[in-house]
């Protein structure tokens, strides 16, 4: 019997099974890791260096410009954080896909990953932990 947490929504119950191509998942993970390392990371660092530079202060009597500069600084900080976190998050997604494909490569055609398996793979890739207790 499939646990409730692993069942799909009621409107999807008559669609049948969903199959995953483990080899394509593995290829995707490898390609994604390579693209982040080779195509994204060098440019992200360049963008981050430019964005970390502060703009000059505005004139105290020009309040509209001061308000603009304050908002610009907030947006710049969020953009900088998103730029740096994108590589980390993408790497974690690639690591989870790689881990899932590795664990299910030797499974038969009817075996499937549970929602909990996927969640554990993401948690492990996020924390870097290899010793999480698996509660199955």
Secondary structure as UniProt FT lines:
FT   HELIX           4..6
FT   HELIX           10..15
FT   HELIX           22..35
FT   HELIX           36..40
FT   HELIX           41..51
FT   TURN            60..61
FT   HELIX           63..104
FT   TURN            105..106
FT   TURN            109..110
FT   HELIX           115..127
//
